[in-house]
Amino acid sequence: MKQSVKYILIGLLLFFRVSLFGQTVIDLRFNELLITNTEDFQDDFGVHSSWFEIFNIGYGAVDIGGCYLSNDPNDLKKYPVPRGDVLTKIKPRQHILFWADNKPYRGSFHVNFSLEDSKVLILTNADGKTILDMVTLPTNMEPNQSYGRVIDGEGSYGPGSDNTGWDVLARTSPSTNNYTLDGKSRAAKMKETDPYGWIMALLAMSVVFLSLLILTFVFKGTGRTSIRLSQKKADAYQKTKNFSVEDISGETFAAIAMALHLYANETEVHDIETTILTIEQVRKNYSPWSSKYQFMRKMPETRKR
């Protein structure tokens, strides 16, 4: 039983560990960048500056605060993303935009370098050493032409990224998807595939019965383990209980009796009665049990010399 509980706890810990691990900064990817911006998207100050986009491929919110951005492999901590800013939290499957205008005093999303004189773009973890993603900037890009992942979040990433999955995009798409997905929802697709709902019903029933089957095996296994342990304890107790006097020889009883006799004689543990009774006459010739006099407190008497 203890072993089963142990395995269940280990499984739960691994599950939560994987869940938490899946909602960290390792889910962040460079997604799109624009090196020369003359008439494209403007920042909050109405200025056309180069920009780059980061995409959260995970299904949990990720805070990029505390990470580092750089265009120099020898200085990975060039721009620290400020902590404590609520805007640095990237929602699941969403984007965040940074302006590479070399003016960090304009806000958290304005870095201290420009893409026009850069060859590489690097995203580093909060430890300042682990490279989460890196992209090599293309040369001879036309103004207002962006370079990004063909499908959001897909392709090579990390310190060994070779820009697989990247290409020159037909149009810029800051803070939105690079690839327009099919407009049909999953419900609409399912309706086309299963117009009468038979597949959905079978799937739902299969999930329920499979869950019940798994629970049956789990409970049966737990019950058998518990019964086995209880039976072992009962067998051990029965072995000590089924001690038979017939297995002891007469010589053993004689030795025990002799030892007790010698011990009694040496230690005088047995009292010898004289069978003499002493009877004293009571001072009162009546029974004092109901006499009120016996219950009254006596007055102190002074002795006179």
C-alpha positions as CSV (number, residue, x, y, z in Angstrom):
1,M,0.0,0.0,0.0
2,K,2.8,2.4,0.9
3,Q,4.6,1.6,-2.4
4,S,1.4,2.4,-4.3
5,V,1.0,5.8,-2.6
6,K,4.7,6.5,-3.2
7,Y,4.4,5.9,-6.9
8,I,1.2,8.0,-7.2
9,L,2.9,10.9,-5.4
10,I,6.0,10.6,-7.7
11,G,3.7,10.7,-10.7
12,L,1.9,13.8,-9.5
13,L,5.2,15.6,-8.8
14,L,6.4,14.7,-12.3
15,F,3.2,15.9,-13.8
16,F,3.2,19.3,-12.1
17,R,6.9,19.6,-12.8
18,V,6.3,19.1,-16.5
19,S,3.3,21.5,-16.4
20,L,5.4,24.2,-14.7
21,F,8.4,23.6,-17.0
22,G,6.2,24.0,-20.0
23,Q,5.2,27.6,-19.0
24,T,8.7,29.2,-18.7
25,V,10.8,31.4,-20.9
26,I,12.0,28.4,-23.0
27,D,8.7,28.9,-24.9
28,L,9.8,32.3,-26.3
29,R,11.0,32.6,-29.9
30,F,12.0,35.4,-32.2
31,N,9.3,35.6,-34.7
32,E,9.7,38.6,-37.0
33,L,12.0,41.6,-37.5
34,L,12.2,44.7,-39.6
35,I,15.6,46.2,-40.1
36,T,14.9,49.4,-42.1
37,N,11.7,51.1,-41.3
38,T,10.8,54.3,-43.3
39,E,7.1,54.1,-43.7
40,D,5.9,51.0,-41.8
41,F,4.6,50.6,-38.2
42,Q,5.3,53.6,-35.8
43,D,6.0,53.4,-32.1
44,D,4.2,55.4,-29.4
45,F,6.2,58.5,-30.2
46,G,5.2,58.4,-33.9
47,V,8.7,57.4,-35.0
48,H,9.6,54.8,-37.6
49,S,12.2,52.6,-36.1
50,S,13.5,49.0,-36.6
51,W,11.6,46.5,-34.5
52,F,11.5,42.8,-33.7
53,E,8.8,40.5,-32.5
54,I,8.9,37.7,-29.9
55,F,6.3,34.9,-29.9
56,N,5.1,32.7,-27.0
57,I,4.6,29.2,-28.4
58,G,3.3,27.8,-25.1
59,Y,-0.2,27.6,-23.7
60,G,0.6,29.4,-20.5
61,A,1.5,33.0,-19.8
62,V,5.2,33.8,-19.8
63,D,6.9,36.8,-18.2
64,I,10.0,37.9,-20.3
65,G,11.0,40.3,-17.5
66,G,14.5,39.6,-16.3
67,C,15.7,38.2,-19.6
68,Y,18.3,39.8,-21.8
69,L,18.4,41.0,-25.4
70,S,21.5,41.7,-27.3
71,N,23.1,42.0,-30.8
72,D,26.5,41.1,-29.5
73,P,27.5,37.4,-28.8
74,N,30.2,38.7,-26.5
75,D,27.8,40.8,-24.4
76,L,24.7,38.7,-23.8
77,K,23.4,41.1,-21.1
78,K,23.4,44.2,-23.2
79,Y,19.7,45.0,-22.6
80,P,18.0,43.7,-19.5
81,V,14.2,43.5,-19.9
82,P,12.8,45.3,-16.8
83,R,11.1,43.2,-14.1
84,G,7.8,44.1,-12.5
85,D,6.2,45.5,-15.7
86,V,2.8,43.9,-16.2
87,L,3.2,44.5,-20.0
88,T,6.2,42.1,-20.1
89,K,3.8,39.1,-19.5
90,I,3.1,37.4,-22.8
91,K,-0.2,35.6,-23.1
92,P,-0.4,32.1,-24.5
93,R,0.2,32.0,-28.3
94,Q,0.6,35.8,-28.4
95,H,3.3,38.3,-29.5
96,I,5.3,41.1,-27.9
97,L,7.0,43.9,-29.9
98,F,10.4,45.6,-29.1
99,W,11.7,48.7,-30.8
100,A,15.4,48.7,-31.7
101,D,15.9,52.4,-31.7
102,N,18.9,52.6,-29.3
103,K,16.7,54.8,-27.0
104,P,16.0,52.7,-23.8
105,Y,14.9,55.8,-21.9
106,R,11.6,55.7,-23.9
107,G,10.3,52.6,-22.1
108,S,10.6,49.0,-21.4
109,F,10.2,48.0,-25.0
110,H,12.9,50.3,-26.4
111,V,16.3,48.5,-26.5
112,N,19.7,50.1,-26.4
113,F,20.8,49.0,-29.8
114,S,19.7,49.2,-33.5
115,L,19.2,46.4,-36.0
116,E,20.6,48.4,-38.9
117,D,24.2,47.9,-37.6
118,S,23.6,44.4,-36.2
119,K,24.4,41.0,-37.6
120,V,22.6,38.8,-35.0
121,L,19.8,39.0,-32.5
122,I,20.0,37.1,-29.2
123,L,17.5,36.3,-26.4
124,T,19.2,35.1,-23.2
125,N,17.7,33.7,-20.0
126,A,17.7,35.5,-16.7
127,D,21.0,33.8,-15.7
128,G,22.7,35.8,-18.5
129,K,24.3,32.6,-20.0
130,T,21.6,30.4,-21.4
131,I,20.7,31.4,-25.0
132,L,17.0,30.8,-25.5
133,D,16.9,31.9,-29.2
134,M,19.1,33.5,-31.8
135,V,18.6,34.6,-35.3
136,T,21.1,35.8,-37.9
137,L,20.0,39.0,-39.6
138,P,19.8,38.8,-43.4
139,T,21.7,41.3,-45.6
140,N,20.5,43.4,-48.5
141,M,17.0,43.6,-47.2
142,E,14.7,46.2,-48.8
143,P,13.3,49.0,-46.7
144,N,10.0,48.2,-45.0
145,Q,10.5,44.5,-45.8
146,S,10.3,42.1,-42.8
147,Y,12.1,38.9,-42.2
148,G,10.3,36.2,-40.1
149,R,9.1,32.7,-39.5
150,V,6.8,31.5,-42.2
151,I,4.6,29.8,-39.6
152,D,4.6,31.4,-36.1
153,G,7.0,29.8,-33.7
154,E,8.1,27.0,-36.0
155,G,11.6,26.3,-37.3
156,S,15.0,26.2,-35.7
157,Y,15.8,28.0,-32.5
158,G,18.4,28.3,-29.7
159,P,22.1,28.9,-29.9
160,G,22.5,26.6,-32.9
161,S,19.7,28.1,-34.9
162,D,20.4,28.2,-38.7
163,N,17.3,30.3,-39.6
164,T,15.4,27.2,-40.8
165,G,11.7,28.2,-41.1
166,W,12.6,31.9,-41.7
167,D,12.0,33.8,-45.0
168,V,11.3,37.2,-46.4
169,L,7.6,37.9,-45.7
170,A,5.2,39.3,-48.3
171,R,3.9,41.9,-45.8
172,T,4.8,43.0,-42.3
173,S,2.7,41.7,-39.4
174,P,3.9,43.3,-36.1
175,S,2.1,41.8,-33.0
176,T,0.1,39.4,-35.1
177,N,0.4,36.1,-36.9
178,N,2.7,35.9,-39.8
179,Y,0.7,33.1,-41.3
180,T,-3.1,33.4,-41.6
181,L,-4.6,30.2,-40.4
182,D,-7.8,28.6,-41.8
183,G,-10.7,30.7,-40.8
184,K,-12.9,27.7,-39.9
185,S,-13.1,26.9,-36.3
186,R,-12.6,23.4,-34.9
187,A,-16.3,23.1,-34.2
188,A,-17.1,23.9,-37.8
189,K,-14.6,21.3,-39.0
190,M,-16.0,18.7,-36.6
191,K,-19.5,19.5,-37.9
192,E,-18.4,18.8,-41.4
193,T,-16.6,15.5,-40.5
194,D,-19.3,14.3,-38.1
195,P,-22.7,15.9,-39.0
196,Y,-24.8,13.6,-36.8
197,G,-22.4,13.5,-33.7
198,W,-21.8,9.7,-33.8
199,I,-18.0,10.1,-33.7
200,M,-18.2,12.6,-30.8
201,A,-20.6,10.3,-28.8
202,L,-18.3,7.3,-29.4
203,L,-15.2,9.3,-28.3
204,A,-16.9,10.6,-25.2
205,M,-18.2,7.1,-24.2
206,S,-14.7,5.6,-24.9
207,V,-13.1,8.1,-22.7
208,V,-15.5,7.5,-19.8
209,F,-15.3,3.7,-20.0
210,L,-11.5,3.8,-20.4
211,S,-11.3,5.9,-17.3
212,L,-13.6,3.5,-15.4
213,L,-11.5,0.6,-16.5
214,I,-8.3,2.2,-15.4
215,L,-9.8,3.1,-12.0
216,T,-11.1,-0.5,-11.6
217,F,-7.5,-1.9,-12.1
218,V,-6.1,0.7,-9.7
219,F,-8.7,0.0,-7.0
220,K,-8.3,-3.8,-7.4
221,G,-4.6,-3.6,-7.2
222,T,-4.7,-1.4,-4.1
223,G,-7.3,-3.8,-2.5
224,R,-5.2,-6.9,-3.3
225,T,-2.1,-5.3,-1.9
226,S,-3.9,-4.3,1.3
227,I,-5.4,-7.8,1.7
228,R,-2.0,-9.4,1.2
229,L,-0.4,-7.2,3.9
230,S,-3.3,-7.9,6.3
231,Q,-3.0,-11.7,5.6
232,K,0.7,-11.6,6.4
233,K,0.1,-9.9,9.7
234,A,-2.7,-12.4,10.6
235,D,-0.4,-15.4,9.7
236,A,2.4,-14.0,11.9
237,Y,0.0,-13.6,14.8
238,Q,-1.5,-17.0,14.3
239,K,2.0,-18.6,14.5
240,T,2.6,-17.1,17.9
241,K,-1.0,-18.0,19.0
242,N,-0.9,-21.6,18.0
243,F,1.7,-22.5,20.6
244,S,0.9,-26.0,21.9
245,V,1.6,-27.2,25.5
246,E,1.9,-30.8,24.2
247,D,5.2,-29.8,22.6
248,I,6.8,-29.4,26.0
249,S,8.2,-32.5,27.7
250,G,7.6,-33.6,31.3
251,E,11.2,-33.0,32.2
252,T,10.8,-29.3,31.3
253,F,7.8,-29.0,33.7
254,A,9.7,-30.8,36.4
255,A,12.7,-28.5,36.1
256,I,10.4,-25.4,36.3
257,A,8.7,-26.8,39.4
258,M,12.0,-27.5,41.1
259,A,13.3,-24.1,40.3
260,L,10.3,-22.4,41.8
261,H,10.4,-24.6,44.9
262,L,14.1,-23.7,45.5
263,Y,13.4,-20.1,44.9
264,A,10.5,-20.0,47.4
265,N,12.6,-21.7,50.1
266,E,15.6,-19.4,49.7
267,T,13.6,-16.1,49.5
268,E,10.8,-17.1,52.0
269,V,8.2,-15.7,49.7
270,H,5.5,-17.9,51.3
271,D,3.9,-16.8,54.6
272,I,3.4,-19.5,57.3
273,E,0.2,-18.9,59.1
274,T,-0.1,-19.7,62.9
275,T,-3.9,-20.2,62.6
276,I,-4.4,-18.2,65.9
277,L,-7.3,-15.8,66.1
278,T,-7.4,-13.0,68.6
279,I,-10.8,-11.6,69.6
280,E,-11.1,-8.4,71.6
281,Q,-14.2,-7.3,73.4
282,V,-15.8,-4.1,72.2
283,R,-16.1,-1.3,74.7
284,K,-19.6,-0.5,73.8
285,N,-22.2,-3.2,74.1
286,Y,-24.3,-1.8,71.4
287,S,-23.6,-1.2,67.7
288,P,-22.3,2.4,67.3
289,W,-22.9,2.6,63.6
290,S,-26.1,4.7,63.9
291,S,-24.9,6.7,66.9
292,K,-24.9,10.5,66.2
293,Y,-22.3,10.9,68.9
294,Q,-19.7,9.3,66.7
295,F,-20.3,11.9,64.0
296,M,-20.0,15.0,66.3
297,R,-16.8,16.8,66.6
298,K,-15.3,16.6,70.0
299,M,-14.5,19.7,72.0
300,P,-10.9,20.2,72.9
301,E,-10.1,19.4,76.5
302,T,-7.6,21.4,78.4
303,R,-5.3,19.6,80.8
304,K,-4.9,21.2,84.1
305,R,-1.7,20.7,85.9
